[in-house]
């Protein structure tokens, strides 16, 4: 892991940009000298790690005493995009505008994204835990489809927080039954891109005995700011 820049922010958080085998990422760490639990903060497919909402979540979570890392997944940010994925995204947008079925288009887009992203996140996790000042346990926050796969394959992840989740590939819907770690699931009741009933069905499917659903009125980007504070309390219960 090579750090390419660092900046001490006005809230005391240290923000560092890094690359790992060509994967660009950002790491936020708190002022505390004690080893900090680690949060992997993955964004939805296509969203760059430089998105202001993601940066705000990363910085705020670091102020709670966590090391927080995000990376640009394949095809995100400045990373090369595949022609097949771009065509699938265009087809998905067209079908949603027309009110046509989108399941098979979604499978062709998101299924490969998950498969390609998992090895990179695991390599990032290994490199981060080797750094001074970062320890376990490990939490995950963000993109539901990827988080499900990581939660059932990576034993170091001790708690997860998922956003939206109406559209999740069939493979991850089946894997949801094997998620056993504590889980916080955020649902926007009027999310135009994630059907409500699908999200509720997915919540039912999670196998963990400790799962919490927070539902708020509003569209996809309307998650209330207080949910970040509630998310911090959830992490504290299970990672500290």
C-alpha positions in Angstrom: 0.0 0.0 0.0 1.5 3.3 -1.1 0.2 6.6 0.4 0.1 9.4 -2.2 -1.1 12.3 0.0 -2.2 13.1 3.5 -4.1 16.0 5.2 -5.0 16.7 8.8 -8.6 18.0 8.6 -10.1 20.6 10.9 -12.0 17.9 12.9 -8.6 16.2 13.7 -9.1 13.3 11.3 -6.2 12.4 9.2 -7.2 11.8 5.5 -4.8 9.8 3.4 -5.1 8.8 -0.3 -3.5 5.5 -1.2 -3.0 3.0 -4.0 -2.8 -0.7 -3.7 -1.9 -2.6 -6.9 -3.6 0.0 -9.0 -6.6 0.3 -6.7 -7.2 3.9 -5.5 -8.5 4.5 -2.0 -9.0 6.9 0.9 -8.3 6.2 4.5 -9.5 8.3 7.4 -8.1 7.8 10.9 -8.9 9.5 14.2 -6.6 11.5 16.4 -6.4 8.8 19.1 -3.1 6.9 19.4 -4.9 3.7 20.4 -5.4 1.0 17.7 -8.8 1.8 16.0 -11.4 -0.6 14.8 -11.7 -0.6 11.1 -14.8 0.2 8.9 -14.8 -0.8 5.3 -17.1 1.8 3.6 -18.2 0.6 0.2 -20.2 2.8 -2.2 -22.8 1.7 -4.7 -21.6 0.7 -8.2 -20.6 3.6 -10.4 -20.2 6.1 -7.5 -16.7 7.5 -7.1 -15.0 7.5 -3.7 -14.8 11.3 -4.1 -18.5 11.6 -3.8 -19.3 14.3 -1.2 -21.8 12.2 0.7 -19.3 9.3 1.0 -16.5 11.7 2.1 -18.8 13.2 4.8 -19.8 9.7 6.1 -16.1 8.6 6.2 -14.9 11.7 8.0 -17.8 11.7 10.5 -17.4 8.0 11.3 -13.7 8.5 11.9 -14.5 11.1 14.6 -16.3 8.3 16.5 -12.9 6.6 16.9 -12.8 4.4 13.8 -10.3 4.0 10.9 -12.5 4.2 7.8 -11.4 3.1 4.3 -13.0 3.2 0.9 -11.8 2.3 -2.6 -12.9 2.8 -6.1 -14.3 -0.5 -7.2 -13.7 -1.7 -10.8 -15.4 0.7 -13.2 -15.8 3.4 -10.6 -14.2 6.8 -10.3 -11.2 7.1 -12.6 -10.8 3.4 -13.1 -11.4 2.0 -16.6 -15.0 1.1 -17.4 -16.0 -1.9 -19.4 -18.1 -1.5 -22.5 -20.4 -4.3 -21.3 -21.0 -2.6 -17.9 -21.7 0.8 -19.5 -24.1 -0.8 -21.9 -25.9 -2.6 -19.1 -26.2 0.7 -17.1 -27.7 2.4 -20.1 -30.1 -0.4 -20.7 -31.0 -0.4 -17.0 -31.8 3.4 -17.0 -33.8 3.0 -20.2 -35.9 0.1 -18.8 -36.5 1.8 -15.5 -37.7 5.0 -17.3 -40.0 2.9 -19.5 -41.3 0.8 -16.6 -40.0 -2.4 -18.2 -38.7 -5.4 -16.2 -35.1 -4.9 -15.2 -34.2 -8.1 -13.3 -32.1 -9.7 -16.0 -30.3 -6.4 -16.9 -29.5 -5.9 -13.3 -28.1 -9.4 -12.9 -25.9 -8.8 -15.9 -24.5 -5.6 -14.4 -24.3 -6.1 -10.7 -23.4 -9.8 -10.5 -20.0 -9.3 -12.2 -19.4 -6.1 -10.2 -19.7 -8.0 -7.0 -17.5 -10.8 -8.2 -14.8 -8.4 -9.3 -15.0 -6.2 -6.2 -14.7 -8.8 -3.5 -11.0 -9.8 -4.1 -10.0 -6.2 -4.2 -11.7 -5.4 -0.9 -10.1 -8.5 0.7 -6.7 -7.4 -0.4 -7.4 -3.9 0.9 -8.5 -5.3 4.2 -5.3 -7.3 4.6 -3.1 -4.3 3.8 -5.1 -2.0 6.2 -4.8 -4.4 9.1 -1.1 -4.5 8.7 -0.8 -0.7 9.3 0.1 0.7 12.7 -2.8 2.2 14.5 -5.4 0.0 12.9 -6.8 -3.1 14.6 -9.8 -5.2 14.8 -12.6 -5.9 14.9 -13.8 -4.9 11.4 -17.2 -3.5 10.4 -18.7 -2.9 7.0 -21.0 -0.1 5.8 -22.6 0.6 2.4 -23.4 -1.3 -0.7 -25.7 -4.2 0.2 -24.8 -6.7 -2.5 -21.1 -6.5 -1.9 -21.6 -6.4 1.9 -23.6 -9.6 1.9 -20.9 -11.5 0.0 -18.2 -10.1 2.4 -20.2 -10.9 5.5 -20.6 -14.6 4.6 -17.0 -15.1 3.3 -14.8 -12.9 5.5 -14.8 -14.0 9.2 -13.0 -10.8 10.4 -16.1 -8.8 9.7 -18.1 -8.5 12.9 -21.0 -6.2 12.1 -22.5 -4.7 9.0 -24.7 -1.7 7.9 -26.5 -1.9 4.6 -28.2 0.9 2.6 -31.3 0.4 0.4 -31.1 -3.1 -1.0 -34.2 -3.4 -3.1 -32.3 -4.7 -6.1 -29.7 -7.4 -5.1 -28.5 -10.2 -7.4 -30.1 -13.6 -6.9 -26.8 -15.0 -5.6 -26.7 -12.5 -2.8 -30.3 -12.9 -1.9 -29.6 -16.6 -1.4 -26.4 -15.8 0.6 -28.4 -13.4 2.8 -29.7 -16.5 4.7 -26.1 -17.1 5.8 -25.4 -13.6 7.2 -25.0 -14.2 11.0 -23.3 -11.0 12.2 -25.3 -8.1 13.7 -26.9 -6.0 11.0 -28.4 -2.5 10.6 -30.5 -2.0 7.5 -31.4 1.5 6.3 -34.4 1.8 4.0 -35.7 4.9 2.3 -39.5 4.4 2.1 -39.9 6.2 -1.3 -36.6 5.1 -2.9 -37.2 5.4 -6.6 -34.5 2.9 -7.4 -35.0 0.2 -4.8 -38.5 -1.3 -4.6 -39.7 -1.2 -1.0 -41.2 -4.8 -0.9 -38.0 -6.3 -2.2 -36.0 -4.5 0.5 -38.4 -5.8 3.2 -38.2 -9.3 1.8 -34.4 -9.1 1.9 -34.5 -8.0 5.5 -36.6 -11.0 6.3 -34.1 -13.3 4.6 -31.1 -12.3 6.6 -30.1 -15.2 8.9 -28.7 -13.1 11.8 -30.6 -13.1 15.1 -29.7 -9.5 15.6 -31.0 -7.3 12.8 -32.5 -3.8 12.9 -34.5 -2.0 10.2 -34.6 1.8 10.1 -37.1 3.2 7.6 -37.5 6.8 6.7 -39.7 8.7 4.3 -37.9 10.1 1.2 -36.0 9.2 -1.9 -32.7 7.4 -2.4 -30.5 10.3 -1.3 -32.7 11.5 1.5 -31.4 9.4 4.4 -31.6 11.7 7.5 -28.3 12.9 9.0 -29.2 11.4 12.4 -29.0 7.9 10.9 -25.2 8.4 10.8 -25.2 9.0 14.5 -27.4 6.0 15.1 -25.0 4.0 12.9 -22.2 5.1 15.1 -24.0 3.8 18.2 -24.6 0.5 16.4 -20.9 0.2 15.6 -19.9 1.0 19.1 -22.2 -1.7 20.5 -20.5 -4.4 18.4 -16.9 -3.2 17.6 -15.8 -1.6 20.9 
